[in-house]
């Protein structure tokens, strides 16, 4: 079981100065929310008063510390934080949690998480559906326990080494980069989710289809954990041409450069970067929680209100410009409203300590000089759904870390070389791209001259649309991938469907195209006496009688055992 360290508080005078109003010309300063949270993090990291936990109160902009006597409360308040006197000490809470775990919650239906909530000075249980019998037994341990419910239980969501950018473990679905780091010899690595790095010495790639190798995941074994201890792993960055970058991939949002790391605090605002949901923010709802993912129980995780999606796994979580976690899992749709959104992360400092790594950071008064502007941006190729671009190199006083290609104001792709391909575009459509250079400290050049390009017309007299997101194909389940067509009129007949996948047994698969009308068209029926691999791209001609506009879905059902794979991408020419 993961050890739980008793928190202690020593509030420094500098911290108190931030929490307490100062005056200038007789007017009190009003610290910004970011300054308030930074001061609270510093206070939490330097506590020497024995306490039963703490949290950040965003309404008052202060750290709140739970203590068991008035003398301790007075010391906390003298330092500028708030104090609340509670009945249970941290030692009593630890015993309470141990008694609860004696009820074997990991075997209880509907229970997917549990831990201590310092704000209620007791237990919190997370449930996906009702289990009155277990809750009644739990209330005998803690009559005041808090229950958090969700519609579904969480799951582990499966150039430059840049926080939040995608990477691919072998031929599997993509994960996301957490944070670059170095070892004692200067070797380059990045930390990410343990459930992305289970396989020993697995090749790690920067592009789907096992292209653009970065290095090796879980090199030699012992560099990955996905168990009670945590959900964390290490990828060695050993391929030439890859540079570490402290500049977070914020997917077109304001830039963030990692300047250090911190521990999560309940109530604080956090944001995360991942390949699927991009840049999402929320607040920490609990720390040191145990989560039952079904296949594994993990302790010491942090829960938040942010949304996330499959493919975000391992991605970077930040509190301001400080690294705080690695994305572990969640249950959310990222739909408007997001009332049921919940995302979970592994604290990053634990991963860095476990493997003796040093976080790669930028800023902090170091290099502030931006690179020169990339020259001569140009088109080198185009298809109906992608364009290939190239440009001349920039220079920098320290060194170029990579290049970012923008479609208008939105980041389209990042590259470690002098070329890139932007995919997922609409056929027969004009786009304007610019390129910016970036150094390891996160300094970015001004935009290059704009290059205007046009994609090719789609096949069959219509347009071509594609979805390049990876989807895992698992035994006796269905992988569904959707795309939206804005083409007008009737769809071409036959429509041309191209499917790129990796699977060890093509005969296990049943592949169906579902039109916007809901009508299904069979591309491949499962069955056969042999197993031949589905490798690369296969093309299907499908007679259809449909309107072209709307959402088209490709469904890949795996109807056999012991053979799994990945749907890399698919396209349809309408």
N, C-alpha and C positions, 0 to 999 in steps of 0.2 A: 504494500500500500504506500502511496506517495506520502512522505512526511509533511506535516503541516507545521510551519514555523510560527511561533507566537509573535505578533506584531508589537513593536515598541516605538515610542514617539519622543523625538527631541526636536522641538520647534526652534529653528535658528532665528536670530534677530533679523536676518535679511528676509526670511520668509514672512515674518510678522509684519515687516514693512510693506510687503505687497498686499497682505490681507487688510491692514489698517489704513484708513484714508490718510494721505499726507496733504499738505496744503501748499498752494502756490498762489501768491497774491490773495490769500485769504479764501481761496476756493479749493475744496477737496478734489484730488485726482480720482478719476473713475477708471480702475483697471479694466481692460478689455476682457471678454470671456476667455480668450486664449491665455492672457496673462494670469487670470484667476486659476485656470486649470493647471498651468505650468507651476504656479506657486503651490497648489495643492499636491501635485505630484512630488515636488521637492520636500514638502512637509511630511508626506506619507513615507518617503524614503529615509527620513531621519528621525523617526519617532523613538523616544526612550521611555515613555510612560506606558506601563503595562495596560493593554486594552483588549477589547473583545471585537476588534474589527473597525473599519472606517469606510466612508463613502464620500463622494463629492456631491454637494447640494447645489445644483445649477441655478436654482432660484436665488439663493443667497450668495453664490459665488465662493463658497468656502468648503474646506474639508471638515467633515463631522466625524468625531472619534467617540466610540462607545467605551465607557469606562465603568467600573463597579463601585467607585466611591467618590465623594465630593472633593477630597484632596487631589485626586488625579484629575478631576474635572477642572479644578482651579488652575493646575499647571498647564493643561491643554489650552484653556482660554487665555492664559497669560502669554502664550506663544502666538495668539492671533487666530487659532482655529476654534471651531465650535465643539462643545462636548455634550454628550447625553449619558446620563447614568442609567445602567441596565442591570438586570437581575443576575445574568449568567456571565461568568468569566470565560476567557478563551478556553481554559482547561475544561470547564464544564461543557462548553459547546463541543469540544472534541469528544468527550465521553458520550454526549448526546448523539453525535453522528455515529460513533462506534455502535451504540445500542441500536440505532436505526438500521445500520448495515447488517446487524444480526438477524433482521427480518428477511434477508435475502432479496432486496429490491430488484436486483438484476434478473430475477426469475419471475417477477410479478408482471402480469399482463397490464399493458398500458403505461407502465412507468419507464421513462427513458432518461431521467436525470434527477440528481439530488445533490444537496450540499447545505452549507450554512448561509443564511442571509443575515448580515450584521444589523440591518435596519429593523428586523423583527426579533433579533436576538434569539434566533431559533432555526428550525429546519425549513427548507423549501423543497417541494417535490414537483417534478415536471412530468405531465401526463398527456398522452395522446388520446386516451379514452377512459371512461369511468371504470373504477375498480373499488367499489364501496367497501368490500371486505378488507382489502389491504389498507385503505385509508383509515378504516376504523382501528386496525392494529397499530398503524403509524401514530394515530392521535393518542394512543396510550403511552407512547414514548414522548411525544411533544403535543400537548393539547392545542397549542397555538400555531401549529405548523401552517405554512403558506403553500397553497397549491397553484401552480401555473399550468394552464391547459393550452394545447395547440391542436389543430385539426389533424396533423400528421406528425410522426416522430421524425427527428432530424436524420440525415444520412451524410456519409462522407462523400463529398462531391469530387467525383473524379473530373548575329547582331551583337547587342549588348546584353549582359546579364543584368537586367534592370528590374527592380521590384514591381511585381504585378504583371509582367509580360508572360506569355505562354511558353511552356516547354513540353516535350513529349517523352515519356518513359518508354523506350523501345517502340513497338508498334501499337501501343495502347492509346486510349483517349488522353487528351492534353490535361496537364495540370498548370499551375501558375507559379512563377518564381516568387519566393519570399524575399530574402535579403542576401545580397552578396557579402562574403566574409573571407578572411584570410587566416591561414594557420601560422604556426610559429616560424616556419621556414619561408613564408611569403607565398605559399601555394594558394591558388584561387579556388573558391567554392561558392555555393549558395545553399542556404537552408530553406526547406520547404516542408510539406506534409509527409509524415511517415507512411501513410497509406498510398502515397505516390512512389515511394522508394523501397517497397518491400523486397523486390527481387535483387539478389546480390550481383554486383558488377554489371548492371543493365545499361546499355548505351542510352545517353540522353541527347535529344535532338532539339533544334530550334525551329523546325518546321515539321508539319505532318508528313506522313509517308516516309518516315525515317530519313529525312534530309537535313543537312546543315548541322552536323554533330557538334554538341557543346562539350561533352565529356562523358563521365561515367557516374551513374547513380549508385549509392551504397557500395562504393568501391571496396572490394575485398571482404564485405560483410561487416557487421557491427556498426554501421553508420546509419541505421534506420530503426525507429521504434514506432510500433502501432499497437499498443497494449496499455495496461493500467498505468505505466509510467508516463505515457504521453503519446502524441501524434506528431512526430518530427523526424526529419531525415536530412541527409547531406548529399549534394551532387558535386563531384569534383569537376572543375572547369579546366580541362586539359587540352582541348583542341585549340589549334593556333587561330589567331584572329579575334578571339573573344576577350573583351575587356569588362572589368567590373565597373558598375556605375551606381552612384548614390542617388541619381535622379529617378524618382518614382514615376512609373507610367501612369499618369492621371487621366489618360484617355481624353485629352482635349480640355480638361479642367485646369485651373491655375496650377502652376508647377510646384512641386514639393521636393526638396532635397533632404535626405536623411542625415541628421547631424548627431545622432546618438540613439540610445535605447532607454526604455523605461518599463516599469511594471504597470499592469492595468489596475485601475481604481474604479470601484462601483460608482455609477452615476456620471462618469466622464464621457465626453464625446470622442468618438473614434471613427476613422474611415478606413476602407480597404480597397485594394486594387486587385482585380482578377480578370482573366481573359473573357469571361462570359458576361457577368453583370457589370463589368468595367469599374467605375468609381462610385462607391456607395458608402453612406455614412449613417451613424446611429449613436446610441449610448450604451455603455456597459450596464447590464442588468444584474450580473453576479460574477464573482470570481471563485476559483477553487471548487468548481462544480464537477461532479461525476456524471458522465453521459454514457448511456447505453445505446450504441448504434445498431444493436442487433447482432452483428458479427463480432463486435469487440466492445469492451467497456473501458473507457479512458477517464482517468482522474486528472484533476488540476486544470480543467478547461475554463474558459471565460465565455459567457453568453452575452449577446448584444441584441439590439432592436433593428440592426441593419439587415437589408435583404442580400441574398447571394444566390448563385445558381451553380449547377454542375459545371466543372471546368475551372472554377475559382480556387479549387483545392490547393493549399500550399501558398497562396498569394499573400501579399504584404498587408498587415494591419498597422495603422499609425495613430498616435495621439499627437496631433500637431505635426512637428517634423521629427518625432521620435518613434523609432521602431518599437512595436509593442507585441505583435503576435503573428502567427502563421495560420492561415485559414484551414480549419479542420472540417467543418460541415455545417448543416443547417436544414431548416425546412422553411422555404419561402418561395413566392412566385414572382417577386419584384413587380407585382401588378399595382395599379393605382390604388392608393389607400394603404395597402400593406399591413393591415391590422394584425395579421398572423405571422409577420416576418420574424425570423429568429436566425441569427448566424453565430457561429461558435469558433473561437480560435484558441490555439496553443500559445502560451506566452513564449516569446522569442528568446528571452534571456536564458531560459532553461536549456534550450537547444544549443546556444552559444557556449554555455558553461560545460555542458555534457561533453562536447567534442573539442573544447579548448580553442574555439574560434574567436576572432576579433571582427566585430561588425565593420564593414566598409562604409565610411561616412564621407560627406562633403561639407562645404560651407565652413562655418566656424572661423572666419577671418582668414582662410587660406586663399586659394586661387579664386580670383573674381574676374579674370579677363575672359571675355567671350571669344569663341573661335571666329575666324573670318567667314564670310558668306560663301556657301557652295556655288561654284560657277557652272555655266552652260548646262542647265537642266534640259533633258531631251527625251523624246519617245524612242524606244528601241523595239517595241512590238506591241500588238494589240489583238485581243480576241473579242468575242461578243460579251464577255463578262470580266475581262481583266486587261490591264495595261502594264507594260514593263518600262521602267524609267532608268536613266543613268545621269550622272553629274560628275563634275570635276571636284577634286579633293579640296577641303578647307585646311587651314593651318591653325595651330594653337600654341600658346607659350609653354604648355605642359604636354598636351597630346589630345588627339581627337578620340572620343569614346564611341561615337556613332552618329547616325543621321536619322532625322524624323521627317517623314513625308506627310504633308497635310493636303487634304481635299477641302479646299476652302479654308475654314477655320478649324476643321475637325482632323485629329490625328488619324491617318489612314494606316500607316505601317512604319516600323522602325527597322533599321538595317545597320549592320556593322561594316558593310562594304560600300562601294560606290554605285550600287544599283539596287533596285527593289521592284517587286511585282505587287500591284494592288489588285486584289480580286474581289468578287462579290458585287461587281458593277452591273448596271443595266445596259442592255444591248442598244446600239445605235444612239448613244447619248454622249454629250460633250461634258468634260470635266476640266477643272483648272487646278493644277497641283503646284505646290512650292516645297522646297527642301530647306531644313535648318540643321546645322551642325551642333553637336553637343559634346562637352568635355566631361571628365569623370566627376568634377565638382558640381555638375548640373548647370553650368553656364551654357546658354544657348545663343547661337548666332541670330542675326536678323534673317528674314526669309529671303530665299533666292528669287530670281525673276520667275514669274509664273509661266508654266508651260501648259498650253491648252491642247487636249487630246480628245479623240472620239473613239468609242468602242465600235467594233464591227457589228453589222446587222446580225440578228439571230438566225439560226438555221430554219429551214422549212418555210421561209417567207415570213416568219414571225419574230419573236424575241427569245433570248435565252436567259434563264434565271437560275441561280445556283445557291446552295447552302454548303459552306465549307466547314461547319462545326462538326467535330468528332462526336460520335455516339457509340457507346459500348454495346456490342451484340452479345448477350449472355444466354445461356441455356434456358429454353422454355420461357423466354420473355420476348417482348416486341420493342424494337428500337424505332422511334418515330421522329422524322426530321421534316420540318415544314419550311416552305418559302412562299413569298407573296409575289404574284404577278400583277403588274399594272398595264399589261398589254390590252388593247381594245379588240372588240369583235370576237369571232369564233377562234378557238384554238386550232392550230394546224393538225391535220389528220393524214398520216400518223404523226403523233408527237414523238420527238426523239428524247429518250431518257438515258443519261449516262450516269453510271453508279461506280464509284471508286471505293473499294473496301478491302479489308484483310480478314480472311476467315479460313480455318483449316479444313472445313467441310462444306463446300458449296451446296451439296445435296440436302443439307439440313435446313436450308433457308427457303422461306416463302416470302417473295417480294411483291408488294402491292402498291400501286399508285392510286391515291384517293384524290379525286377532283374536288373543286370548290363546291360542287353540287352534293357531295357526299357519296357519289358513285365510285366504286372501286374497280380498278383494272389490274388483272393479274399479269405480272411480268415474269414470275418464276414460281413454280410449285415445288414444294419440298418432296423428297423421296428418291430412292435409288439404292442400289446394292453396294455402291462404292462411295468413297469420300475423296474428292479432288479439291484442291485449294481454290478459293476465290481470291485472286491476287491481282491488283491493278484495276483497270477500268473495263467495264462491260457496257455495251450499248444495246438498248431495247427500242424497237419501233412499236408504238402503241396506237392503234386506231381509236380515236376518241370522238365523241360528239358533245362538246362542252364549250362554254364561254371561256375565253383565255384568262380573264381577270379573276383574282381571288387567291385564296390560300390552297396550295397543292401540298399534299403530304406523301412522303415515301415511308412505307411501313416494312420493316425487315424483321420477320419472325424467325427465331431459331428453334426448330422443332425437334432437335436431337440433343443427346447428352455429350459431355466431355469435350466439346469443341466450341470455342468462343472467338470473338474477333472484334473489329472496329469498322463502323461505317465512317469513312474519311470525308466523303463529299458526294454530292449528286447535283445534276442539273437537268433542266427540261427546256427544250426548244419548242415554243408554241406558235 
